[in-house]
Amino acid sequence: MSKIGRNDPCYCGSGKKYKQCHMKEDKAAEKERRSWTQAATWLRRDLMKYARDERFNESFALAVPLFWNDYYDMDNVEQMSVPEAMRFTDWFAFDYQMENGRYLIEIYREEKQDDLSEYQQAVLDSWIDADPASAYELTGYKDQTLSLKEITSGEEYEVFEASGHGNVNIGEIILARILPVHDQLEFSSSPAYLPSDEIQDLPDKLKAAEATYLEEHPDATHQDFMRAKSYLLVHHALEQAERVGRPPVARLDENREDGKTQKLASRMKQKVQKQIVKDIPIRQTTRQKIGE
């Protein structure tokens, strides 16, 4: 719909000019929507920073190879592309259960809640109980609204995506987490997708894995299974990329667009590591002097 001018007739049919009728109400509604969107955007970014807190280093180091099926580990983690880093951190924050049995997003809310705005608090509260990451078939779309169906439960969703359906065709699979943001559903981070020829046996794999999981955890739900095993979606996608001859991860892509940036990051990491090794004797000597 084209943008209505201040002096145009109001769309409601009242016969009044827009500025004398619905303009004030519409501007207030737009400001409200913008506040919710900004709150969600800020939380996503802050969660990514929070996930790299040194307190979580041990969990982070264990989670990286689990999620990426050993294509990434702490020796090459800096070679992730930005979308890869976003997808991993999203999973690490929401679905990865740390050694103490807790999830990072729960700890984040406990520590950050009082420092958040009213909108940020409300969005974060709604995310705590949100569904885990899953695989969704694209069943339809209209403008920026995607119609999705979870491939094992069959549950249906209407999701807002600013870029529309992008390269995804009807019947193909989107790998993502769906989160509520006020009165609509959105993708948590940059989603991935499986073209039709790479879906293969994914539904059967998930059903078999869920059956095994429920045997071991008889009181668990489908959501419990997906939260515990959603990384299997990534493993399938990596396997299919290998099968069709596509680099499964960015670090193996010789033609990656951010190659120069990654080489620079790698060189910087090597310099830091050399400096740490060089400084160790100095630090040890300093500690000995302080303790004398």
C-alpha positions as a printed Julia matrix, in Angstrom:
292×3 Matrix{Float64}:
   0.0     0.0    0.0
   1.4     3.41  -1.01
   2.04    5.9    1.76
  -0.89    8.2    2.39
  -0.26   11.95   2.42
  -1.29   14.27   5.23
  -3.83   16.05   3.06
  -5.14   12.96   1.28
  -8.62   11.66   2.12
  -8.42    9.26   5.08
  -8.47    5.6    4.15
 -11.36    4.96   6.55
 -13.84    6.67   4.21
 -14.85    9.39   6.65
 -14.33   12.1    4.03
 -11.88   13.93   6.3
  -8.26   14.61   5.49
  -5.89   11.99   6.84
  -4.22   14.49   9.2
  -7.6    15.3   10.72
  -8.63   11.68  11.12
  -6.39    8.61  11.62
  -2.9    10.12  11.26
  -2.3    10.7   14.96
  -3.53    7.22  15.87
  -1.42    5.58  13.15
   1.72    7.45  14.18
   1.25    6.34  17.79
   0.84    2.72  16.66
   3.97    2.96  14.49
   5.96    4.39  17.4
   4.78    1.49  19.57
   5.81   -1.09  16.94
   9.19    0.59  16.6
   9.75    0.4   20.36
   9.12   -3.36  20.36
  11.36   -3.91  17.32
  14.2    -1.88  18.83
  13.91   -3.78  22.11
  14.17   -7.15  20.33
  17.1    -5.98  18.18
  18.98   -4.72  21.23
  18.39   -7.96  23.14
  19.68  -10.1   20.27
  22.9    -8.09  20.13
  23.36   -8.01  23.88
  22.83  -11.76  24.15
  25.59  -12.32  21.59
  28.0   -10.22  23.64
  26.91  -11.84  26.9
  27.52  -15.33  25.51
  31.23  -14.54  25.18
  31.62  -13.69  28.87
  34.66  -15.59  30.16
  32.47  -17.35  32.75
  31.0   -19.39  29.92
  34.29  -20.23  28.19
  34.25  -23.9   29.16
  30.67  -24.39  28.0
  31.37  -22.39  24.85
  34.37  -24.58  24.01
  32.27  -27.75  24.39
  29.32  -26.33  22.47
  31.16  -25.2   19.34
  32.2   -28.66  18.02
  28.87  -30.17  19.13
  26.83  -27.69  17.11
  29.13  -27.75  14.08
  29.86  -31.5   14.18
  33.59  -30.73  14.53
  33.77  -28.44  11.48
  34.55  -25.69  13.98
  36.31  -25.82  17.34
  38.16  -23.32  19.51
  41.19  -23.46  17.22
  39.27  -22.03  14.28
  36.11  -20.53  15.75
  37.11  -17.03  14.63
  36.72  -18.22  11.03
  32.94  -18.43  11.31
  31.06  -16.08   9.02
  28.75  -13.54  10.64
  25.58  -15.58   9.88
  27.27  -18.72  11.24
  28.29  -16.93  14.42
  24.76  -15.59  14.85
  23.17  -19.03  14.39
  25.59  -20.7   16.76
  25.27  -18.04  19.47
  21.48  -18.15  19.2
  21.54  -21.92  19.8
  24.11  -21.57  22.59
  21.97  -18.97  24.36
  18.61  -20.72  24.05
  19.1   -24.47  23.6
  22.49  -25.49  25.0
  22.23  -26.87  28.52
  25.38  -26.09  30.45
  27.08  -28.4   32.92
  25.05  -26.94  35.8
  21.82  -27.79  33.97
  21.0   -24.19  33.18
  20.49  -22.24  29.97
  22.38  -19.05  29.24
  19.23  -17.04  28.56
  17.93  -17.87  32.06
  21.13  -16.57  33.64
  21.01  -13.51  31.4
  17.5   -12.64  32.58
  18.42  -13.07  36.25
  21.42  -10.77  35.95
  20.1    -8.21  33.46
  16.38   -7.92  34.19
  16.6    -4.86  36.42
  18.74   -2.97  33.9
  16.36   -3.46  30.97
  13.66   -1.13  29.71
  10.0    -2.06  30.08
   9.87   -3.18  26.44
  13.1    -5.2   26.73
  11.86   -6.93  29.88
   8.57   -7.89  28.23
  10.29   -9.26  25.12
  12.82  -11.23  27.18
  10.09  -12.72  29.36
   8.29  -13.97  26.26
  11.49  -15.52  24.92
  12.18  -17.63  28.0
   9.34  -20.02  27.17
   9.63  -19.8   23.38
   9.93  -22.9   21.21
  13.39  -24.36  20.53
  14.99  -24.15  17.1
  13.4   -26.47  14.57
  12.81  -27.19  10.88
   9.84  -25.58   9.14
   8.39  -26.24   5.73
   7.45  -23.1    3.81
   3.81  -23.68   2.86
   2.96  -20.19   1.62
   3.78  -16.52   1.79
   2.26  -13.1    1.25
   4.52  -10.06   1.2
   6.52  -10.28   4.45
   4.41  -12.97   6.11
   5.57  -16.59   5.8
   3.3   -19.57   6.44
   5.34  -22.36   8.04
   4.71  -25.91   9.26
   7.0   -27.71  11.71
   8.07  -30.84   9.87
   7.49  -33.39  12.63
   4.7   -31.98  14.81
   2.8   -30.38  11.93
   2.17  -27.24  13.99
   1.61  -24.17  11.82
   2.94  -20.63  12.24
   2.63  -17.22  10.58
   6.02  -15.5   10.79
   6.99  -11.94   9.87
  10.23  -11.71   7.89
  11.28   -8.29   6.6
  13.03   -9.76   3.54
  10.11  -12.0    2.62
  10.72  -15.58   1.54
  14.07  -14.76  -0.1
  15.5   -17.76  -1.99
  13.24  -20.27  -0.27
  10.6   -21.93  -2.44
   7.33  -23.52  -1.37
   8.01  -26.97   0.1
  11.58  -26.19   1.11
  12.78  -26.18   4.71
  13.78  -23.24   6.89
  16.03  -23.99   9.88
  15.36  -21.38  12.52
  14.03  -20.41  15.92
  10.72  -18.57  16.03
  10.35  -15.95  18.74
   7.45  -13.69  19.74
   8.02   -9.95  19.46
   4.93   -8.25  20.89
   2.05   -9.2   18.56
   3.95  -11.12  15.88
   6.41  -13.96  15.41
   9.9   -13.4   13.99
  13.04  -15.44  13.35
  15.49  -15.21  16.22
  18.58  -14.88  14.02
  19.6   -15.3   10.39
  17.79  -18.49   9.29
  19.29  -21.19   7.09
  17.35  -23.24   4.58
  17.41  -26.62   2.89
  16.63  -26.71  -0.84
  14.25  -29.46  -1.9
  17.0   -31.88  -2.98
  18.74  -31.59   0.4
  15.77  -32.36   2.64
  16.25  -36.07   1.93
  15.49  -38.18   5.03
  15.51  -35.33   7.58
  11.93  -35.97   8.86
  12.68  -39.67   9.34
  15.97  -38.89  11.09
  14.23  -36.58  13.53
  11.43  -39.04  14.24
  13.93  -41.84  14.93
  16.05  -39.61  17.15
  12.98  -38.43  19.03
  11.79  -41.99  19.61
  15.17  -42.88  21.11
  15.17  -39.72  23.23
  11.67  -40.41  24.58
  12.66  -43.95  25.52
  15.46  -42.49  27.62
  13.31  -39.6   28.9
   9.72  -40.93  29.12
   8.34  -37.71  30.6
   9.86  -35.49  27.9
   7.85  -33.6   25.28
   8.56  -32.92  21.62
   9.78  -29.47  22.64
  12.16  -31.01  25.18
  13.59  -33.24  22.46
  14.08  -30.37  20.02
  15.76  -28.21  22.64
  18.16  -31.04  23.5
  18.85  -32.19  19.94
  18.22  -29.25  17.61
  21.89  -29.37  16.58
  20.96  -32.49  14.56
  19.35  -30.11  12.05
  22.72  -28.47  11.5
  24.46  -31.83  11.2
  22.01  -32.84   8.46
  22.57  -29.56   6.59
  26.36  -30.0    6.78
  26.09  -33.58   5.55
  23.95  -32.52   2.59
  26.32  -29.71   1.66
  29.15  -32.24   1.55
  27.02  -34.59  -0.55
  26.31  -32.01  -3.26
  29.88  -30.67  -3.26
  29.25  -27.34  -1.55
  31.54  -26.09   1.25
  29.65  -27.08   4.43
  31.01  -24.13   6.42
  32.45  -20.75   5.52
  36.01  -21.54   6.58
  36.22  -24.22   3.86
  34.98  -21.87   1.15
  37.98  -20.54  -0.78
  35.77  -17.91  -2.4
  34.09  -16.59   0.73
  33.27  -12.9    0.47
  34.82  -12.03   3.84
  38.04  -13.96   3.19
  40.34  -10.98   3.69
  38.71  -10.13   7.0
  39.1   -13.71   8.2
  42.79  -13.83   7.26
  43.33  -10.63   9.22
  41.47  -12.08  12.24
  43.59  -15.23  12.06
  46.83  -13.22  11.98
  45.68  -11.12  14.93
  44.84  -14.29  16.89
  48.31  -15.7   16.21
  49.94  -12.48  17.41
  47.88  -12.5   20.6
  48.74  -16.14  21.28
  52.47  -15.45  20.76
  52.28  -12.47  23.11
  50.52  -14.55  25.78
  53.25  -17.2   25.61
  55.91  -14.51  25.73
  54.32  -12.86  28.78
  53.93  -16.04  30.86
  57.42  -15.95  32.46
  56.97  -12.25  33.28
  53.63  -12.91  34.97
  55.03  -15.84  36.92
  57.96  -13.72  38.12
  55.59  -10.94  39.13
  53.42  -13.34  41.12
  56.46  -14.72  42.91
  57.6   -11.24  43.9
  54.17  -10.29  45.19
  53.98  -13.49  47.22
  57.39  -13.06  48.82
